[in-house]
Amino acid sequence: MKILLVEDEIHLSDALVYTLKKNNYIVDTAFDGIQGEKMAESEKYNIIILDRMLPLKEGLDVLKNLRKQKITTPVLILTAKDSIKDRIEGLDSGADDYLVKPFSKDELLARLRALGRRQTDSINNEELQIHNLTFNPLRGEIKTDKETIKLSSKESQVFEIMLKNKNMVITKEQLLQKIWGFQATIELNNIEVYISYLRKKLATLNCKVLIETIRGSGYCLKEIN
């Protein structure tokens, strides 16, 4: 499950990222409202954890704009404001849940599980296809008529992006930004490693789908004759 965490308190953000990753969530981070809104608009997340008091753009304004764009991703608001009026304002702005600081990590995880259960049925049915391959992003599985292979979480993210943009060139920088986030320190060479892993797994299926290297540009997922 992929989460967008929008929180400007660096120490809290780092602690939450550690907890979430330890519990097998994939996490992207943003530290202000404008950046968080752009990421929520450009990438699909299962849940958004959104601080209310953010620099550059207030959290509820971000939420309202996302809902106006018909982005229905469940949103959990984090805030130090704990009055009934504040909670009602957050929920009326489109939030799915509201958690007051300070909070326990166990309560946060429980609320995320509850939000995740609401999404499971619709996500389970969202499969992507190319040629004779069917890919389930939630399970990280590629299937053909005869075989099923399992992808790691990062392989799954890379393949999903490429499959949604099949026959289009995707740069290493785009993959880096979408998967590891704007603050990523990972080297671009690591993208090549995951592409190599994917190519080897696709080769085991003996399918007519390949990842082509476009020199000086990036990669392209396409069918071959």
C-alpha positions in Angstrom: 0.0 0.0 0.0 1.4 3.4 -1.0 1.0 6.4 1.2 1.7 10.1 0.7 2.8 11.8 3.9 2.5 15.6 3.9 4.1 16.9 7.1 6.4 19.9 7.6 7.9 18.8 11.0 11.0 17.0 9.8 11.5 14.9 13.0 7.9 13.8 13.0 8.0 13.0 9.3 11.1 10.9 9.7 9.6 9.0 12.6 6.4 8.4 10.7 8.3 7.2 7.6 10.3 4.8 9.8 7.1 3.4 11.4 5.2 3.1 8.1 8.0 1.4 6.3 8.6 -1.0 9.2 4.9 -2.0 8.7 5.4 -2.6 5.0 3.9 0.7 3.7 5.5 2.5 0.7 5.9 6.1 1.6 6.4 9.3 -0.4 6.9 12.6 1.6 6.2 16.3 1.0 7.0 19.1 3.4 4.7 21.9 2.3 1.1 22.2 1.0 2.0 23.1 -2.6 4.4 20.2 -3.1 2.0 17.8 -1.4 -0.9 18.8 -3.7 1.3 18.4 -6.8 2.3 14.9 -5.7 -1.3 13.9 -4.9 -2.4 15.1 -8.3 0.4 13.4 -10.3 0.6 10.0 -8.6 -1.9 7.5 -7.3 -1.8 6.8 -3.6 -3.9 4.5 -1.5 -4.0 6.9 1.5 -2.8 10.5 2.1 -1.7 11.6 5.5 -2.1 15.3 5.5 -1.0 17.8 8.2 -3.3 20.6 8.6 -0.9 23.5 9.4 1.5 23.5 6.5 3.8 26.2 4.9 2.9 27.7 1.6 -0.6 26.2 1.5 -2.9 25.1 4.4 -3.8 21.5 4.6 -7.5 21.9 4.3 -7.1 24.1 1.2 -5.0 21.3 -0.3 -7.8 18.8 0.5 -10.5 20.9 -0.9 -8.7 21.3 -4.2 -8.1 17.6 -4.4 -11.8 16.9 -3.9 -12.7 19.5 -6.5 -10.6 17.5 -9.0 -12.5 14.3 -8.1 -9.4 12.8 -6.4 -11.1 10.4 -4.0 -8.0 9.0 -2.2 -8.8 8.6 1.5 -7.2 11.4 3.6 -6.3 11.3 7.2 -5.8 14.8 8.7 -3.1 15.3 11.3 -3.5 18.3 13.5 -2.9 19.9 16.9 -6.3 21.5 16.7 -8.6 19.3 18.7 -11.9 21.3 19.1 -15.1 19.8 17.8 -15.4 22.8 15.5 -12.0 22.0 14.0 -12.8 18.3 13.5 -16.1 19.1 11.8 -14.3 21.6 9.5 -11.8 19.0 8.5 -14.4 16.3 7.8 -16.6 18.8 5.9 -13.6 19.7 3.7 -13.4 16.1 2.5 -11.3 14.3 5.1 -12.0 10.6 5.8 -10.5 10.6 9.3 -8.9 13.0 11.8 -6.1 12.3 14.2 -5.0 14.9 16.9 -1.4 15.4 17.8 0.2 13.9 19.9 -1.0 10.4 18.9 0.3 6.9 19.4 1.8 5.0 16.4 -0.6 2.1 17.2 -3.6 4.3 16.8 -2.2 5.8 13.5 -1.6 2.3 12.2 -5.1 1.1 13.2 -6.7 4.1 11.4 -4.7 3.4 8.3 -5.8 -0.2 8.3 -9.4 0.9 8.6 -9.0 3.4 5.7 -7.2 0.7 3.7 -10.0 -1.8 4.1 -12.4 0.7 2.5 -10.2 0.7 -0.6 -9.5 -3.0 -0.9 -12.5 -4.1 -3.0 -12.1 -1.4 -5.7 -8.3 -1.7 -5.8 -8.3 -5.5 -6.1 -10.2 -5.3 -9.4 -7.9 -2.8 -11.0 -5.7 -4.9 -13.3 -3.6 -3.6 -16.1 -2.9 -5.5 -19.3 -0.5 -5.5 -22.2 -0.5 -8.3 -24.9 -1.0 -11.5 -23.0 0.2 -10.1 -19.6 -2.1 -9.1 -16.7 -0.6 -7.1 -13.9 -2.2 -6.7 -10.5 -0.5 -3.6 -8.8 -1.9 -4.4 -5.3 -0.5 -8.0 -5.3 2.5 -7.2 -7.4 1.8 -10.1 -9.7 2.2 -10.6 -13.4 0.2 -13.3 -15.0 0.0 -15.1 -18.3 -2.3 -18.0 -19.3 0.3 -20.4 -17.9 2.4 -18.6 -15.3 2.4 -16.1 -12.4 5.5 -14.2 -11.2 5.8 -12.0 -8.1 7.5 -8.6 -8.2 9.1 -6.8 -5.3 7.5 -3.6 -4.2 9.9 -1.4 -6.1 9.8 -3.6 -9.2 6.0 -3.4 -9.0 6.0 0.4 -8.8 8.4 0.7 -11.8 6.3 -1.8 -13.9 3.0 -0.1 -13.0 4.3 3.3 -14.1 5.7 1.9 -17.4 2.6 -0.1 -18.1 0.3 2.9 -17.6 2.6 4.8 -20.0 3.2 1.9 -22.4 4.7 2.9 -25.8 5.9 6.2 -24.2 9.4 7.1 -23.1 9.8 7.3 -19.3 13.0 8.9 -18.1 15.1 7.7 -15.1 14.4 11.1 -13.4 10.6 10.6 -13.8 10.8 7.1 -12.2 13.0 8.4 -9.4 10.6 11.2 -8.6 7.4 9.1 -8.8 8.7 6.2 -6.8 11.3 7.6 -4.3 9.9 11.1 -4.0 11.3 14.6 -4.5 13.8 14.3 -1.6 15.2 11.0 -2.8 19.0 10.5 -2.4 19.0 7.2 -4.4 21.3 7.1 -7.4 20.0 7.0 -10.9 22.0 3.9 -11.5 19.6 2.1 -9.1 16.9 2.6 -11.7 18.9 0.6 -14.1 19.1 -2.2 -11.5 15.3 -2.5 -11.2 14.9 -2.3 -15.0 17.4 -5.2 -15.2 15.4 -7.2 -12.6 12.1 -6.6 -14.5 13.7 -7.6 -17.8 14.9 -10.9 -16.4 11.5 -11.7 -14.9 9.7 -10.8 -18.1 12.1 -13.1 -20.0 11.0 -16.0 -17.8 7.5 -15.6 -19.1 8.6 -15.9 -22.8 6.2 -13.1 -23.6 6.2 -10.5 -26.4 6.7 -7.6 -24.1 10.0 -5.8 -23.6 11.5 -2.8 -21.9 13.5 -0.9 -24.5 16.3 1.4 -23.6 16.0 4.7 -25.5 19.5 6.1 -25.5 19.8 9.5 -23.8 16.1 9.5 -22.9 15.0 6.6 -20.8 12.9 3.4 -21.2 9.8 2.4 -23.1 7.6 -0.6 -22.5 6.2 -2.1 -25.7 4.9 -5.2 -27.4 7.0 -6.9 -30.1 6.0 -8.8 -33.1 
